Structures are given as C-alpha cells and as structure tokens.
Amino acid sequence: QVQLVESGGGLVQAGGSLRLSCAASGGTFSRNAVSWFRQAPGKEREFVAAMVSSGGSTLYAESVKDRFTIAKDDAKNTWYLQMNSLKPEDTAVYYCAARRVAGYYVSRYKSDYHYWGQGTQVTVSS
C-alpha cells in the first residue's frame, strides 16, 4: 500500500530555512499532483503548495509565495518543500499528500488528495 513519510522538520529561528522531504513507497507519482499542507494548533489544515511535474504548474498559498518552493525528484519518488525566511506564524505540523489519479490538475483542496503522510513538526522561534 502507499506510504508517505515526511522528514526534515525541526526548530529554527525566524529568518532561517528548512527543507522538508516526503518519500513515497508503494506507488509512483511522476504524473500525479503532490502537495504540502500544514496545521497549526487549534486551526484547520491549510494548503501550502502543490505541483505535478518539474517545469509544470505550481501553486502556492499567498502566505508562503516567494519564500517556499516545492520540488520533485521522480527518480527518488520524493518531493520537497524548501522553506526560506521562516516566520513564527509558519509554525505547524506539515503534511505531504498525493493524488491517486494521474493528471495535471493542481489543487489546493484537501479533498483532492488521497494519500497523506503522518506529518512533521516545524517550529519557528522569534
């Protein structure tokens, strides 16, 4: 069965950087949309970034645009979230997700993603 495993979270000072990874097994996602979401304590899970293929369309939440970059390595069946200029409000558990159906539909909606990782904590101190 498909498993997604996030890594790379941790504690960082404001202005710092982190790179999250999401390693997939049990399936390949070279032609499927993949994404990152996050959930802060007491808040709804929110969209962060999504893409299908390198060089294709990407989608970002306004709050992270120009600071975060989503990327994919199909050979490793892994996708990444490079997070720069981190702010305390970026503190959350970050989840990776993937669509089961191949196609170039890039979505910001949780309901469009069928596979989810267990999450990795990112804490940004001020």
TORMAR-555664 format. One record per residue: chain; x, y, z of N, C-alpha, C, CB in turn. Coordinates in Angstrom, 2 decimals. Glycine has a CB too. Layout:
N
A:X:Y:Z:X:Y:Z:X:Y:Z:X:Y:Z
...
END
This chain:
126
A:0.83:-1.18:0.00:0.00:0.00:0.00:0.88:1.24:0.00:-0.95:0.00:1.21
A:0.30:2.34:-0.39:1.06:3.58:-0.49:1.35:4.13:0.90:0.29:4.63:-1.32
A:2.60:4.53:1.07:3.00:5.20:2.31:3.77:6.46:1.96:3.86:4.27:3.22
A:3.48:7.54:2.67:4.23:8.79:2.53:4.87:9.09:3.88:3.30:9.97:2.06
A:6.15:9.38:3.84:6.87:9.64:5.09:7.60:10.97:4.98:7.88:8.49:5.42
A:7.22:11.91:5.83:7.87:13.22:5.86:9.09:13.19:6.77:6.88:14.30:6.32
A:10.03:14.07:6.46:11.19:14.26:7.32:11.70:15.68:7.11:12.31:13.20:7.02
A:12.59:16.10:8.00:13.22:17.40:7.84:12.69:18.50:8.72:13.10:17.83:6.46
A:11.66:18.22:9.49:11.14:19.24:10.39:12.09:19.49:11.54:9.77:18.83:10.92
A:11.79:20.52:12.32:12.63:20.83:13.46:12.38:22.22:13.98:14.08:20.68:13.10
A:13.30:22.68:14.82:13.22:24.01:15.42:14.22:24.92:14.72:13.50:23.96:16.96
A:13.76:26.09:14.32:14.62:27.04:13.62:14.26:28.45:14.07:14.49:26.89:12.07
A:15.22:29.34:14.01:14.95:30.74:14.36:14.29:31.45:13.19:16.24:31.46:14.76
A:13.56:32.48:13.51:12.93:33.29:12.47:14.00:33.78:11.49:12.16:34.48:13.09
A:13.66:33.72:10.21:14.60:34.08:9.17:15.42:32.91:8.65:15.52:35.12:9.67
A:15.34:31.80:9.32:16.10:30.62:8.92:15.40:29.82:7.84:16.35:29.75:10.10
A:15.99:28.67:7.51:15.48:27.81:6.44:15.41:26.36:6.91:16.38:27.92:5.20
A:14.51:25.64:6.29:14.40:24.19:6.47:13.98:23.59:5.14:13.39:23.82:7.60
A:14.35:22.34:4.92:13.85:21.62:3.74:13.17:20.35:4.22:15.01:21.28:2.75
A:11.89:20.25:3.90:11.13:19.06:4.21:11.18:18.09:3.03:9.67:19.41:4.56
A:11.17:16.81:3.35:11.13:15.77:2.31:9.93:14.88:2.54:12.45:14.93:2.31
A:9.40:14.34:1.46:8.31:13.38:1.53:8.67:12.21:0.64:6.95:14.02:1.10
A:8.97:11.08:1.24:9.36:9.88:0.50:8.14:8.97:0.35:10.52:9.14:1.20
A:7.84:8.61:-0.89:6.69:7.76:-1.18:7.13:6.34:-1.46:5.88:8.31:-2.36
A:6.34:5.38:-1.02:6.57:3.98:-1.34:5.22:3.33:-1.63:7.31:3.24:-0.18
A:5.29:2.21:-2.36:4.05:1.51:-2.70:3.31:2.09:-3.88:3.16:1.51:-1.52
A:3.89:3.08:-4.53:3.27:3.71:-5.69:4.20:4.76:-6.25:1.91:4.33:-5.33
A:3.98:5.15:-7.49:4.79:6.20:-8.10:3.89:7.39:-8.43:5.52:5.69:-9.39
A:4.48:8.56:-8.38:3.68:9.79:-8.51:4.29:10.75:-9.51:3.54:10.47:-7.15
A:4.95:10.21:-10.53:5.60:11.10:-11.50:4.57:11.92:-12.28:6.45:10.28:-12.46
A:3.35:11.43:-12.44:2.33:12.17:-13.19:1.13:12.53:-12.33:1.88:11.35:-14.39
A:1.34:12.52:-11.00:0.25:12.84:-10.08:0.58:14.13:-9.33:0.00:11.68:-9.09
A:-0.44:14.87:-9.02:-0.23:16.06:-8.20:0.21:15.66:-6.80:-1.51:16.91:-8.15
A:1.21:16.38:-6.30:1.67:16.20:-4.93:1.62:17.56:-4.25:3.11:15.59:-4.89
A:1.56:17.54:-2.94:1.33:18.81:-2.24:1.87:18.78:-0.82:-0.15:19.14:-2.22
A:1.84:19.96:-0.24:2.13:20.14:1.18:0.99:20.96:1.80:3.52:20.86:1.39
A:0.58:20.52:2.98:-0.39:21.24:3.79:0.24:21.43:5.17:-1.76:20.47:3.88
A:-0.37:22.27:5.98:0.10:22.45:7.35:-1.08:22.70:8.28:1.12:23.61:7.43
A:-0.84:22.37:9.54:-1.88:22.57:10.54:-1.26:23.08:11.83:-2.66:21.26:10.80
A:-1.64:24.29:12.20:-1.19:24.89:13.45:-2.17:24.49:14.56:-1.09:26.44:13.32
A:-1.73:24.54:15.82:-2.62:24.17:16.92:-3.90:24.98:16.91:-1.91:24.34:18.26
A:-5.02:24.28:17.01:-6.31:24.95:17.07:-6.81:25.49:15.75:-6.24:26.05:18.03
A:-6.11:25.17:14.66:-6.52:25.68:13.35:-6.80:24.54:12.38:-5.44:26.62:12.76
A:-7.48:24.88:11.30:-7.75:23.91:10.25:-6.46:23.62:9.47:-8.86:24.43:9.29
A:-6.41:22.44:8.89:-5.29:22.14:7.99:-5.42:23.01:6.75:-5.25:20.61:7.61
A:-4.32:23.67:6.37:-4.38:24.59:5.24:-3.35:24.23:4.17:-4.14:26.02:5.72
A:-3.70:24.62:2.98:-2.86:24.37:1.81:-1.60:25.21:1.86:-3.64:24.65:0.51
A:-0.48:24.62:1.42:0.78:25.35:1.34:1.27:25.43:-0.11:1.84:24.69:2.23
A:1.44:24.26:-0.76:2.00:24.26:-2.11:1.65:22.96:-2.82:3.53:24.47:-2.08
A:1.64:22.98:-4.14:1.33:21.79:-4.92:1.99:21.87:-6.30:-0.19:21.60:-5.07
A:2.22:20.71:-6.89:2.76:20.64:-8.25:2.47:19.25:-8.81:4.31:20.93:-8.27
A:2.71:19.11:-10.14:2.62:17.78:-10.74:4.00:17.34:-11.21:1.60:17.77:-11.92
A:4.59:18.11:-12.09:5.87:17.70:-12.64:6.81:18.89:-12.69:5.71:17.09:-14.02
A:8.11:18.59:-12.64:9.11:19.65:-12.72:8.96:20.39:-14.03:10.55:19.08:-12.58
A:8.94:21.71:-13.95:8.75:22.53:-15.14:7.29:22.80:-15.44:9.40:21.88:-16.31
A:6.42:22.16:-14.71:4.99:22.36:-14.89:4.45:23.39:-13.92:4.25:21.06:-14.73
A:3.15:23.42:-13.81:2.50:24.42:-12.95:2.75:24.13:-11.49:0.99:24.47:-13.22
A:2.92:25.19:-10.73:2.97:25.09:-9.28:1.93:26.04:-8.70:4.40:25.42:-8.73
A:1.52:25.73:-7.50:0.51:26.52:-6.83:0.98:26.75:-5.40:-0.91:25.82:-6.87
A:0.87:27.98:-4.93:1.30:28.31:-3.58:0.22:29.10:-2.85:2.62:29.09:-3.61
A:0.18:28.92:-1.56:-0.63:29.81:-0.73:0.02:31.19:-0.75:-0.78:29.26:0.74
A:-0.79:32.21:-0.68:-0.27:33.57:-0.70:0.71:33.82:0.44:-1.42:34.58:-0.63
A:0.46:33.19:1.56:1.28:33.45:2.75:2.70:32.91:2.63:0.62:32.85:3.97
A:2.93:32.01:1.66:4.27:31.41:1.54:4.91:31.71:0.19:4.19:29.90:1.73
A:4.17:32.34:-0.69:4.70:32.63:-2.02:5.98:33.46:-1.91:3.65:33.39:-2.88
A:6.95:33.13:-2.72:8.27:33.80:-2.76:9.17:33.42:-1.59:8.09:35.29:-2.78
A:8.68:32.58:-0.66:9.53:32.11:0.44:9.71:30.59:0.38:8.93:32.51:1.79
A:8.67:29.88:-0.05:8.70:28.43:-0.10:8.76:27.96:-1.55:7.47:27.83:0.62
A:9.41:26.83:-1.77:9.48:26.24:-3.10:9.22:24.75:-3.01:10.85:26.52:-3.76
A:8.30:24.27:-3.83:8.03:22.84:-3.91:8.80:22.27:-5.08:6.50:22.56:-4.05
A:9.34:21.08:-4.90:10.12:20.43:-5.96:9.93:18.93:-5.85:11.65:20.81:-5.86
A:10.29:18.26:-6.94:10.03:16.82:-7.00:11.21:16.12:-7.64:8.73:16.52:-7.79
A:11.55:14.95:-7.14:12.56:14.09:-7.76:11.88:12.78:-8.07:13.83:13.88:-6.82
A:11.44:12.62:-9.33:10.68:11.43:-9.69:11.53:10.16:-9.59:10.12:11.56:-11.10
A:12.81:10.29:-9.83:13.69:9.11:-9.74:13.72:8.57:-8.32:15.12:9.47:-10.21
A:13.58:9.46:-7.34:13.58:9.04:-5.95:12.17:8.90:-5.38:14.37:10.02:-5.11
A:11.18:9.22:-6.19:9.79:9.17:-5.72:9.62:10.01:-4.46:9.36:7.72:-5.46
A:10.21:11.18:-4.49:10.28:12.06:-3.33:9.97:13.48:-3.75:11.67:11.99:-2.65
A:9.27:14.21:-2.91:9.11:15.64:-3.15:9.51:16.42:-1.91:7.66:15.97:-3.54
A:9.75:17.70:-2.14:10.40:18.53:-1.14:9.64:19.85:-0.97:11.87:18.79:-1.52
A:9.87:20.46:0.16:9.41:21.81:0.40:10.58:22.59:1.00:8.14:21.84:1.34
A:11.17:23.46:0.18:12.23:24.33:0.66:11.58:25.56:1.28:13.22:24.72:-0.49
A:11.87:25.80:2.54:11.24:26.91:3.26:12.32:27.89:3.69:10.43:26.40:4.51
A:12.25:29.09:3.15:13.21:30.14:3.48:12.50:31.28:4.19:13.92:30.65:2.21
A:13.29:32.14:4.81:12.75:33.32:5.51:11.58:32.93:6.42:12.29:34.39:4.50
A:11.80:31.91:7.20:10.72:31.39:8.04:10.28:32.40:9.10:11.15:30.09:8.72
A:8.99:32.36:9.39:8.38:33.26:10.36:7.73:32.43:11.47:7.33:34.20:9.68
A:7.55:33.02:12.65:6.88:32.26:13.72:5.51:31.74:13.31:6.74:33.13:14.96
A:4.81:32.48:12.45:3.49:32.02:12.01:3.54:30.83:11.06:2.77:33.16:11.34
A:4.74:30.42:10.66:4.88:29.20:9.86:4.91:27.95:10.75:6.15:29.27:9.01
A:4.93:28.14:12.06:4.95:27.01:12.98:3.69:26.17:12.81:5.07:27.50:14.43
A:3.88:24.87:12.56:2.76:23.96:12.32:3.31:22.56:12.12:1.93:24.41:11.08
A:2.40:21.60:12.08:2.74:20.27:11.59:2.52:20.29:10.08:1.89:19.14:12.29
A:3.53:19.89:9.34:3.47:19.89:7.88:3.22:18.49:7.36:4.77:20.46:7.29
A:2.26:18.39:6.45:1.87:17.11:5.88:2.10:17.11:4.37:0.39:16.81:6.20
A:2.61:16.00:3.85:2.64:15.86:2.41:1.44:15.01:1.99:3.99:15.23:1.93
A:1.04:15.19:0.74:-0.12:14.48:0.23:0.04:14.26:-1.27:-1.43:15.25:0.53
A:-0.69:13.27:-1.80:-0.62:12.97:-3.22:-1.99:12.53:-3.72:0.43:11.88:-3.50
A:-2.24:12.86:-4.99:-3.47:12.38:-5.61:-3.28:10.97:-6.11:-3.89:13.30:-6.76
A:-4.33:10.17:-6.04:-4.27:8.80:-6.53:-4.32:8.76:-8.06:-5.43:7.98:-5.94
A:-5.00:9.72:-8.65:-5.23:9.73:-10.10:-4.17:10.57:-10.78:-6.65:10.26:-10.43
A:-3.56:10.04:-11.84:-2.58:10.80:-12.60:-3.29:11.90:-13.38:-1.78:9.89:-13.54
A:-2.56:13.00:-13.63:-3.15:14.10:-14.38:-2.55:15.40:-13.93:-4.66:14.13:-14.21
A:-2.79:16.45:-14.73:-2.14:17.72:-14.48:-3.00:18.71:-13.73:-1.70:18.32:-15.76
A:-3.91:18.19:-12.95:-4.77:19.03:-12.12:-4.05:19.34:-10.82:-6.14:18.34:-11.85
A:-3.73:20.59:-10.59:-3.02:21.01:-9.38:-4.05:21.67:-8.47:-1.83:21.98:-9.70
A:-4.22:21.12:-7.29:-5.31:21.55:-6.43:-4.82:22.04:-5.08:-6.29:20.42:-6.23
A:-5.58:22.96:-4.50:-5.32:23.42:-3.14:-6.32:22.83:-2.14:-5.37:24.95:-3.09
A:-7.14:21.91:-2.57:-8.20:21.37:-1.72:-7.82:20.02:-1.13:-9.50:21.25:-2.50
A:-7.96:19.88:0.17:-7.62:18.64:0.87:-8.34:17.44:0.27:-7.94:18.75:2.35
A:-9.58:17.63:-0.10:-10.40:16.52:-0.59:-9.90:15.95:-1.90:-11.83:16.96:-0.75
A:-9.02:16.67:-2.59:-8.49:16.18:-3.87:-7.30:15.26:-3.68:-8.09:17.34:-4.76
A:-6.83:15.11:-2.47:-5.64:14.29:-2.20:-6.04:13.04:-1.42:-4.57:15.09:-1.41
A:-5.53:11.90:-1.87:-5.97:10.63:-1.33:-4.98:10.00:-0.37:-6.24:9.69:-2.44
A:-3.73:10.34:-0.52:-2.69:9.75:0.32:-2.05:10.86:1.15:-1.62:9.01:-0.54
A:-1.82:10.55:2.43:-1.27:11.54:3.35:-0.16:10.95:4.19:-2.37:12.10:4.26
A:0.84:11.78:4.50:1.86:11.38:5.45:1.40:11.63:6.87:3.16:12.13:5.17
A:2.26:11.30:7.81:1.91:11.39:9.23:2.22:12.77:9.80:2.64:10.33:10.03
A:2.97:13.58:9.06:3.27:14.93:9.50:4.63:15.07:10.14:2.23:15.40:10.45
A:5.21:16.26:10.01:6.47:16.58:10.67:6.35:17.98:11.26:7.68:16.48:9.67
A:6.83:18.14:12.48:6.67:19.41:13.20:7.72:20.41:12.75:6.76:19.18:14.72
A:7.27:21.61:12.47:8.16:22.75:12.19:7.84:23.82:13.22:7.99:23.29:10.71
A:8.86:24.23:13.96:8.69:25.27:14.96:9.66:26.40:14.67:8.90:24.71:16.39
A:9.13:27.60:14.53:9.95:28.78:14.24:9.90:29.70:15.44:9.46:29.52:12.94
A:11.05:29.93:16.04:11.12:30.79:17.22:11.42:32.22:16.82:12.19:30.28:18.22
A:10.89:33.14:17.61:11.07:34.57:17.28:12.33:35.13:17.95:9.84:35.39:17.73
END
